[in-house]
Amino acid sequence: MTKARLLRLSVVLVSIFMILLIIVYWDNVGTAHFYLHTSFSRPHSSGAIPGITTGEDWEALPDVDEFLAKLLSSSLKQNSSISRKTEQLLAQGSSKPVVSNLEENVRGYDWSTHNARNSLDQEKLQIERQRTLREFCANSSFTFPTKERSFDDIPNYELNHLIVDDRHGIIYCYVPKVACTNWKRVMIVLSESLLDQGVPYRNPLDIPREHVHNTSTHLTFNKFWRRYGKFSRHLMKIKLKKYTKFLFVRDPFVRLISAFRSKFELENEEFYRRFAIPMLKLYSNHTNLPTSVSEAFGAGLKVSFSDFIQYLLDPRTEKMAPFNEHWRQVYRLCHPCQIDYDFIGKLETLDEDAAYLLQLLKVDRLLRFPPSYRNRTASSWEDDWFAKIPLAWRQQLYKLYEADFVLFGYPKPENLLKD
């Protein structure tokens, strides 16, 4: 009898502890709610994209995960009315683009709707992209660093690119130089993680750029450990099973060109001090370099594309520190063989992919993806940019980024890898 009472008491104490854990979470996150049911977690018609997670996955969850999931799900009813009111307000405020930043004020905006045929094509496109990714992740003959590790093996600091929106059940892995500024803006609007004079932003373009890339603005997986301790991985796995996970990618070599242009052809004090000075010293034999980027540019001292490629290929670079996120491989940022992404977008088809994704998420009535630049770095520029790069370097560079080419279906740039 005494043992039974002790058992019941221990169950009650554990339950109280878990409830307190959730309360602490609410205090920390504020308006974020555990909206565990998204458009992807409901039953689908026969044309639904294969691989999307459904409620069936809950049966396979460990007991602790299931307990947490049920506890978190209990907040759905009381928060649903708040969510509906918020969505109505957002819909009222996003009927047309409002440009508040000169950098975003470009011509050629595309706010057109996409017809059923486009949706059908997009559906097939997603099936193909996911099939390619899963086949190569499962192919034992195709190897690359970190491929074989499990999700539990990924260090916490490597999960900092996974942004979570608990209000709509979305996880976005951002890849720098792949429209990530605007996708972060979309995530801010949806999660209501940033306020303007006490009111959540309703239009992505209203959000100042400096706030978009502030790490405190976003709830990311690497922050879970500080909040949940040993339960953090359990909660991550719950969200990964139930939430809609997406990322956007880009031709790897074109992404490198874009990163070089934005970080070394424009005056950027941080990148000049951290990267340009060492590159100029190591690969261009410069000494006594100016301490500021404006002085260096005034003296004609700029990193060349050749310097940049040497830096990437130099084995000393990774020994000093991991690649900067702007040129780090996508497989190292988003872990596509450990995380089963529901949607894979590409910059090359950004407008169509973004419109289709927002429809699938059922948030297209709340906002539209900010219109994109028409002067994006083009893939046709590769020949010119790599013309003065030795063939051996190009071949080494391809091996360095081969996994990104293969996993995301980008063709091998044979014209750059042969004489």
C-alpha positions as CSV (number, residue, x, y, z in Angstrom):
1,M,0.0,0.0,0.0
2,T,2.8,2.4,0.9
3,K,4.6,1.6,-2.3
4,A,1.5,2.4,-4.3
5,R,1.1,5.8,-2.6
6,L,4.8,6.6,-3.2
7,L,4.3,5.7,-6.8
8,R,1.3,8.0,-7.2
9,L,3.1,10.8,-5.3
10,S,6.1,10.5,-7.6
11,V,3.8,10.7,-10.7
12,V,2.1,13.8,-9.4
13,L,5.4,15.5,-8.6
14,V,6.8,14.7,-12.1
15,S,3.6,16.1,-13.6
16,I,3.8,19.3,-11.6
17,F,7.5,19.7,-12.6
18,M,6.6,19.3,-16.3
19,I,3.8,21.9,-16.0
20,L,6.2,24.3,-14.3
21,L,8.6,23.7,-17.1
22,I,6.0,24.7,-19.7
23,I,5.0,27.8,-17.6
24,V,8.7,28.9,-17.6
25,Y,8.7,28.5,-21.4
26,W,5.7,30.7,-21.8
27,D,7.3,33.3,-19.6
28,N,10.5,33.3,-21.7
29,V,8.9,33.2,-25.1
30,G,6.0,35.5,-24.6
31,T,3.5,35.3,-27.4
32,A,4.9,32.0,-28.9
33,H,2.4,29.1,-28.5
34,F,2.7,25.4,-29.2
35,Y,0.5,25.2,-32.2
36,L,1.2,21.6,-33.0
37,H,-1.2,21.1,-35.9
38,T,-0.3,22.7,-39.2
39,S,-1.5,22.2,-42.8
40,F,1.1,19.5,-43.2
41,S,-0.1,17.5,-40.1
42,R,-3.7,17.2,-41.3
43,P,-5.0,14.5,-43.6
44,H,-4.1,15.1,-47.2
45,S,-5.8,14.5,-50.5
46,S,-4.5,12.0,-53.0
47,G,-2.3,14.7,-54.5
48,A,-0.5,15.5,-51.3
49,I,3.3,15.5,-51.2
50,P,4.7,12.2,-50.0
51,G,6.9,12.3,-46.9
52,I,4.8,15.0,-45.0
53,T,4.4,14.0,-41.4
54,T,1.0,13.1,-40.1
55,G,-0.6,12.3,-36.7
56,E,0.5,8.7,-37.2
57,D,4.1,9.6,-36.1
58,W,2.9,10.2,-32.6
59,E,2.5,6.5,-32.0
60,A,6.2,6.0,-32.3
61,L,7.2,8.6,-29.8
62,P,8.9,7.6,-26.6
63,D,6.8,7.9,-23.4
64,V,8.5,11.2,-22.3
65,D,8.0,12.8,-25.7
66,E,4.4,11.6,-25.8
67,F,3.7,13.0,-22.3
68,L,5.3,16.4,-23.3
69,A,3.4,16.5,-26.6
70,K,0.0,15.9,-24.9
71,L,0.8,18.5,-22.3
72,L,1.8,21.0,-24.9
73,S,-1.3,20.2,-27.0
74,S,-3.6,21.1,-24.1
75,S,-2.9,24.8,-24.8
76,L,-4.5,24.6,-28.3
77,K,-8.1,25.3,-27.3
78,Q,-7.4,28.3,-25.1
79,N,-5.1,29.9,-27.6
80,S,-7.1,29.3,-30.8
81,S,-9.3,32.4,-30.4
82,I,-6.3,34.6,-29.8
83,S,-4.7,33.2,-33.0
84,R,-7.7,33.9,-35.1
85,K,-7.9,37.5,-34.0
86,T,-4.2,37.9,-34.7
87,E,-4.5,36.4,-38.2
88,Q,-7.4,38.7,-39.0
89,L,-5.3,41.8,-38.0
90,L,-2.3,40.5,-40.0
91,A,-4.5,39.9,-43.1
92,Q,-5.8,43.5,-42.9
93,G,-2.3,44.9,-42.8
94,S,-0.7,42.9,-45.6
95,S,-2.9,43.6,-48.7
96,K,-0.2,45.6,-50.5
97,P,3.5,46.0,-50.3
98,V,4.9,48.8,-48.1
99,V,8.5,49.6,-48.8
100,S,10.3,51.2,-45.9
101,N,13.9,50.5,-46.8
102,L,15.7,52.0,-49.8
103,E,17.6,48.8,-50.3
104,E,14.3,46.9,-50.8
105,N,12.8,49.6,-53.1
106,V,13.5,47.9,-56.4
107,R,11.3,47.6,-59.5
108,G,9.8,44.5,-61.0
109,Y,7.7,43.3,-58.0
110,D,5.7,40.2,-58.7
111,W,2.5,40.0,-56.6
112,S,0.6,37.8,-59.0
113,T,-1.3,34.8,-57.9
114,H,-0.4,31.3,-59.1
115,N,-2.9,29.1,-60.9
116,A,-3.7,25.5,-60.4
117,R,-1.3,24.4,-63.1
118,N,1.6,26.0,-61.3
119,S,0.6,24.3,-58.1
120,L,0.5,20.9,-59.9
121,D,4.0,21.6,-61.3
122,Q,5.2,22.6,-57.9
123,E,3.9,19.5,-56.4
124,K,5.8,17.3,-58.8
125,L,8.9,19.5,-58.3
126,Q,8.8,18.9,-54.6
127,I,8.4,15.2,-55.0
128,E,11.5,15.1,-57.2
129,R,13.6,17.3,-54.9
130,Q,12.8,15.3,-51.9
131,R,13.3,12.0,-53.7
132,T,16.8,13.1,-54.8
133,L,17.8,14.2,-51.3
134,R,16.5,11.0,-49.6
135,E,18.1,8.7,-52.2
136,F,21.6,10.2,-51.8
137,C,21.3,10.4,-48.0
138,A,20.5,6.6,-48.1
139,N,23.2,5.8,-50.7
140,S,26.1,4.3,-48.8
141,S,28.5,4.8,-51.8
142,F,28.0,8.6,-51.6
143,T,29.8,9.9,-48.5
144,F,30.7,13.3,-47.0
145,P,31.6,14.5,-43.5
146,T,28.9,14.2,-40.8
147,K,26.6,12.2,-43.1
148,E,26.4,9.1,-40.9
149,R,25.8,10.8,-37.6
150,S,22.4,10.9,-36.0
151,F,20.4,14.0,-34.9
152,D,21.5,13.4,-31.3
153,D,25.1,13.6,-32.4
154,I,24.8,17.1,-33.8
155,P,26.3,19.6,-31.4
156,N,24.0,22.2,-30.0
157,Y,25.9,25.1,-31.5
158,E,25.3,23.6,-35.0
159,L,21.5,24.0,-34.5
160,N,21.5,27.8,-34.5
161,H,20.1,28.1,-38.1
162,L,16.9,26.3,-37.3
163,I,14.3,29.0,-36.5
164,V,11.0,27.9,-34.9
165,D,7.6,29.4,-35.2
166,D,5.4,27.8,-32.5
167,R,2.3,29.8,-33.5
168,H,2.0,28.0,-36.9
169,G,4.2,25.0,-36.4
170,I,7.0,25.9,-38.8
171,I,10.7,25.3,-38.7
172,Y,12.9,27.2,-41.2
173,C,16.6,26.5,-41.7
174,Y,18.1,29.7,-43.0
175,V,21.0,29.6,-45.5
176,P,22.8,33.0,-45.9
177,K,22.8,34.3,-49.5
178,V,19.6,32.4,-50.3
179,A,17.0,35.1,-49.6
180,C,17.3,34.4,-45.9
181,T,16.8,38.1,-44.9
182,N,13.3,38.1,-46.3
183,W,12.5,34.6,-45.1
184,K,13.5,35.7,-41.6
185,R,11.2,38.7,-42.0
186,V,8.4,36.2,-42.8
187,M,9.2,34.2,-39.7
188,I,9.1,37.3,-37.6
189,V,5.7,38.3,-38.8
190,L,4.3,34.8,-38.3
191,S,5.7,34.2,-34.9
192,E,5.1,37.8,-33.7
193,S,8.6,37.7,-32.2
194,L,9.2,41.5,-32.8
195,L,6.9,44.4,-32.0
196,D,6.7,47.9,-33.4
197,Q,5.4,50.3,-30.8
198,G,3.7,47.4,-29.0
199,V,2.1,45.9,-32.1
200,P,3.5,42.9,-34.0
201,Y,4.8,43.7,-37.5
202,R,2.3,42.8,-40.2
203,N,4.3,43.5,-43.3
204,P,7.8,41.8,-43.7
205,L,9.3,44.8,-45.5
206,D,8.5,47.1,-42.6
207,I,11.0,45.2,-40.4
208,P,14.4,47.0,-40.3
209,R,17.3,44.9,-41.7
210,E,19.3,45.3,-38.5
211,H,16.6,43.7,-36.4
212,V,16.2,40.8,-38.9
213,H,19.6,39.4,-38.3
214,N,19.7,40.1,-34.5
215,T,19.9,36.6,-33.0
216,S,17.7,37.6,-30.0
217,T,14.8,38.1,-32.4
218,H,14.5,34.4,-33.3
219,L,13.8,31.3,-31.3
220,T,16.3,28.8,-32.6
221,F,17.0,25.2,-31.6
222,N,20.4,26.0,-30.1
223,K,18.6,28.1,-27.5
224,F,16.5,25.1,-26.2
225,W,19.3,23.8,-24.0
226,R,19.3,26.9,-21.8
227,R,15.6,26.7,-21.4
228,Y,14.8,23.0,-21.1
229,G,18.1,21.4,-20.1
230,K,18.0,17.6,-20.6
231,F,14.5,17.8,-22.1
232,S,15.7,20.0,-25.0
233,R,16.3,17.2,-27.4
234,H,13.0,15.6,-26.6
235,L,11.2,18.8,-27.5
236,M,13.2,19.3,-30.6
237,K,12.2,15.8,-31.8
238,I,8.6,16.5,-31.1
239,K,8.7,19.7,-33.1
240,L,10.6,18.0,-35.9
241,K,8.0,15.3,-36.2
242,K,5.0,17.6,-36.1
243,Y,6.1,20.9,-37.5
244,T,6.6,21.8,-41.2
245,K,10.3,22.0,-42.0
246,F,11.6,23.9,-45.0
247,L,14.8,25.4,-46.4
248,F,15.9,27.3,-49.5
249,V,19.1,26.4,-51.4
250,R,21.1,27.8,-54.3
251,D,23.7,26.6,-56.8
252,P,26.8,26.3,-54.5
253,F,29.3,28.1,-56.8
254,V,26.9,31.0,-57.5
255,R,26.3,31.3,-53.8
256,L,30.0,31.7,-53.3
257,I,30.2,34.4,-55.9
258,S,27.3,36.2,-54.2
259,A,29.0,35.9,-50.8
260,F,32.2,37.3,-52.2
261,R,30.4,40.2,-53.8
262,S,28.5,41.3,-50.7
263,K,31.2,40.8,-48.1
264,F,34.4,41.9,-50.0
265,E,33.3,44.1,-52.9
266,L,31.3,46.4,-50.6
267,E,32.7,48.1,-47.6
268,N,32.1,45.9,-44.6
269,E,34.1,46.7,-41.5
270,E,33.5,43.4,-39.8
271,F,34.5,41.2,-42.7
272,Y,37.4,43.4,-43.6
273,R,38.9,43.0,-40.1
274,R,38.0,39.3,-39.6
275,F,38.7,37.9,-43.1
276,A,40.0,40.4,-45.6
277,I,43.2,41.4,-43.7
278,P,44.3,37.8,-43.1
279,M,43.6,37.0,-46.8
280,L,45.5,40.0,-48.1
281,K,48.5,39.0,-45.9
282,L,48.5,35.3,-46.7
283,Y,47.7,35.3,-50.4
284,S,48.6,38.8,-51.7
285,N,51.7,39.3,-49.5
286,H,50.5,42.7,-48.2
287,T,51.9,44.1,-44.9
288,N,51.0,47.1,-42.8
289,L,47.4,47.1,-44.0
290,P,45.0,49.9,-43.0
291,T,42.9,49.2,-40.0
292,S,39.7,50.4,-41.6
293,V,37.9,49.1,-44.7
294,S,37.4,52.7,-46.1
295,E,41.1,53.4,-45.9
296,A,41.9,50.0,-47.6
297,F,39.4,50.6,-50.4
298,G,40.7,54.1,-50.9
299,A,44.2,52.7,-51.4
300,G,42.9,50.1,-53.8
301,L,43.5,47.2,-51.4
302,K,40.7,44.7,-51.9
303,V,40.5,40.9,-51.6
304,S,40.4,39.3,-55.0
305,F,38.2,36.3,-55.9
306,S,41.4,34.3,-56.3
307,D,42.3,35.2,-52.7
308,F,38.9,34.1,-51.5
309,I,39.1,30.7,-53.3
310,Q,42.6,30.1,-51.8
311,Y,41.2,30.9,-48.4
312,L,38.5,28.3,-48.8
313,L,40.9,25.6,-50.0
314,D,43.6,26.3,-47.4
315,P,43.5,23.5,-44.8
316,R,44.6,26.1,-42.1
317,T,41.2,27.9,-42.5
318,E,39.1,25.2,-40.9
319,K,41.7,24.5,-38.3
320,M,41.3,28.0,-37.1
321,A,37.5,28.1,-37.1
322,P,34.6,26.6,-39.0
323,F,33.6,28.3,-42.2
324,N,31.7,31.5,-41.8
325,E,27.9,30.9,-42.4
326,H,28.0,32.8,-45.6
327,W,30.1,30.2,-47.3
328,R,29.6,27.2,-45.1
329,Q,28.1,24.2,-46.9
330,V,24.3,23.8,-46.6
331,Y,24.7,20.2,-45.4
332,R,26.6,21.7,-42.4
333,L,24.1,24.4,-41.7
334,C,20.8,22.4,-42.1
335,H,21.7,18.8,-41.7
336,P,19.5,17.5,-44.5
337,C,20.3,13.8,-43.9
338,Q,19.3,14.0,-40.2
339,I,16.3,16.3,-40.6
340,D,13.5,15.2,-43.0
341,Y,12.6,18.5,-44.7
342,D,9.0,18.8,-45.9
343,F,9.8,21.5,-48.5
344,I,12.9,22.3,-50.4
345,G,12.9,25.7,-52.2
346,K,15.5,27.0,-54.6
347,L,16.6,30.6,-55.2
348,E,16.5,29.9,-58.9
349,T,12.7,29.4,-58.6
350,L,12.2,31.7,-55.6
351,D,9.0,33.5,-56.6
352,E,7.1,30.3,-57.5
353,D,8.4,28.3,-54.6
354,A,7.7,31.0,-52.0
355,A,4.1,31.5,-53.2
356,Y,3.4,27.7,-53.2
357,L,5.0,27.2,-49.8
358,L,2.9,30.0,-48.2
359,Q,-0.2,28.4,-49.7
360,L,0.7,25.0,-48.2
361,L,1.3,26.6,-44.9
362,K,-2.1,28.3,-45.2
363,V,-0.6,31.7,-44.3
364,D,-0.8,33.2,-47.8
365,R,-3.8,35.3,-46.7
366,L,-1.7,36.8,-43.9
367,L,1.3,37.9,-45.9
368,R,3.2,37.6,-49.2
369,F,6.8,36.8,-49.7
370,P,8.7,40.1,-50.2
371,P,9.4,40.7,-53.9
372,S,12.9,39.8,-54.9
373,Y,15.7,41.6,-56.7
374,R,15.9,41.2,-60.5
375,N,19.7,41.6,-60.5
376,R,20.5,38.4,-58.6
377,T,23.9,36.9,-59.2
378,A,23.3,34.8,-62.3
379,S,24.6,31.2,-62.9
380,S,25.8,32.4,-66.3
381,W,28.4,34.5,-64.5
382,E,30.3,31.4,-63.3
383,D,32.5,31.1,-66.4
384,D,33.7,34.7,-66.1
385,W,34.3,34.6,-62.3
386,F,36.2,31.3,-62.5
387,A,38.1,32.1,-65.7
388,K,41.3,33.1,-63.9
389,I,41.0,30.4,-61.2
390,P,43.4,27.4,-61.9
391,L,41.7,24.2,-63.0
392,A,43.1,22.3,-60.0
393,W,41.6,24.8,-57.6
394,R,38.2,24.6,-59.3
395,Q,38.3,20.8,-59.0
396,Q,39.2,21.0,-55.3
397,L,36.5,23.5,-54.7
398,Y,33.9,21.3,-56.3
399,K,34.9,18.4,-54.0
400,L,34.5,20.8,-51.1
401,Y,30.9,21.6,-52.1
402,E,30.1,18.4,-53.9
403,A,27.5,17.3,-51.3
404,D,25.5,20.4,-51.8
405,F,25.5,20.0,-55.5
406,V,24.4,16.3,-55.3
407,L,21.9,16.4,-52.4
408,F,20.0,19.3,-53.9
409,G,20.1,18.2,-57.5
410,Y,22.4,20.8,-59.0
411,P,24.3,19.6,-62.1
412,K,28.0,19.2,-61.9
413,P,29.7,22.2,-63.6
414,E,31.6,20.1,-66.1
415,N,32.6,23.2,-68.1
416,L,34.5,24.5,-65.1
417,L,36.1,21.2,-64.2
418,K,37.7,20.3,-67.5
419,D,40.3,22.0,-69.7
